[in-house]
Amino acid sequence: PSNVARFINHSCAPNCEALDQRGRIFIYAMRAIRAGEELSYDYGYELEISERMAKRYYPCRCGAETCRKTIIRLPETKKAAVKRR
């Protein structure tokens, strides 16, 4: 089954976040979103691959200043996310 969230693009500096609540995914705004602004969230896929392989096979071209150049959540990115919480 699919839903409209499949049309939301990835960004390393997203304006939304995806939360799993009892097996259902909900998209929440992280800040006020301007009319016409594209919705985005950090896909943050978790794979046990090297940073080099992640950037080669799962590239990101979101253009954010903080772009990590891959849609894979890299180990150092995981640590930073834990510290922010």
C-alpha positions as CSV (number, residue, x, y, z in Angstrom):
1,P,0.0,0.0,0.0
2,S,1.2,3.5,-0.7
3,N,0.3,7.0,0.4
4,V,0.9,10.6,-0.5
5,A,4.0,10.7,1.7
6,R,5.8,9.0,-1.2
7,F,5.8,12.4,-3.0
8,I,7.7,14.1,-0.3
9,N,11.4,14.6,-1.2
10,H,14.5,14.1,0.9
11,S,16.5,17.0,2.3
12,C,19.4,17.1,4.7
13,A,17.8,20.3,6.1
14,P,14.1,19.2,6.1
15,N,11.0,21.2,7.1
16,C,9.1,18.0,8.2
17,E,9.8,14.8,10.0
18,A,8.3,11.4,9.6
19,L,7.3,9.6,12.8
20,D,6.2,6.0,13.2
21,Q,3.2,5.7,15.5
22,R,2.1,2.1,16.0
23,G,3.2,1.1,12.5
24,R,1.7,4.1,10.8
25,I,3.9,6.9,9.4
26,F,2.8,10.5,10.1
27,I,4.5,13.6,8.6
28,Y,4.8,16.6,11.0
29,A,6.0,20.1,10.2
30,M,9.2,21.0,12.1
31,R,8.6,24.7,11.5
32,A,6.2,27.1,9.8
33,I,6.1,26.2,6.0
34,R,5.5,29.0,3.5
35,A,2.8,28.6,0.8
36,G,4.3,27.0,-2.2
37,E,7.4,25.7,-0.3
38,E,8.2,22.1,-1.1
39,L,7.7,19.6,1.8
40,S,10.8,17.5,2.7
41,Y,12.1,15.2,5.3
42,D,15.3,13.4,6.0
43,Y,14.9,9.8,4.6
44,G,17.8,8.8,6.9
45,Y,18.0,5.2,5.6
46,E,20.2,3.1,7.8
47,L,22.5,0.7,5.9
48,E,25.8,-0.7,7.1
49,I,27.9,0.6,4.2
50,S,30.9,2.9,4.0
51,E,30.4,6.6,3.5
52,R,32.1,6.4,0.1
53,M,29.6,3.7,-1.0
54,A,26.7,5.6,0.4
55,K,27.6,8.7,-1.5
56,R,28.2,6.8,-4.7
57,Y,25.1,4.6,-4.7
58,Y,22.6,6.7,-2.6
59,P,23.5,10.3,-3.5
60,C,21.8,13.4,-2.2
61,R,21.6,16.6,-4.2
62,C,19.3,18.6,-1.9
63,G,21.5,21.7,-2.0
64,A,21.3,22.3,1.7
65,E,24.4,24.0,3.3
66,T,24.4,20.9,5.7
67,C,24.0,18.4,2.9
68,R,25.8,15.1,3.7
69,K,25.8,14.1,0.0
70,T,23.8,10.9,0.7
71,I,20.3,9.9,1.8
72,I,21.9,7.3,4.1
73,R,22.2,8.2,7.7
74,L,25.9,7.9,8.4
75,P,27.3,6.9,11.8
76,E,28.4,10.4,12.7
77,T,25.0,11.7,11.7
78,K,23.3,9.2,14.0
79,K,25.4,10.5,16.9
80,A,24.6,14.1,16.2
81,A,20.8,13.2,16.1
82,V,21.0,11.6,19.5
83,K,22.8,14.6,21.0
84,R,20.1,17.0,19.6
85,R,17.2,15.1,21.3
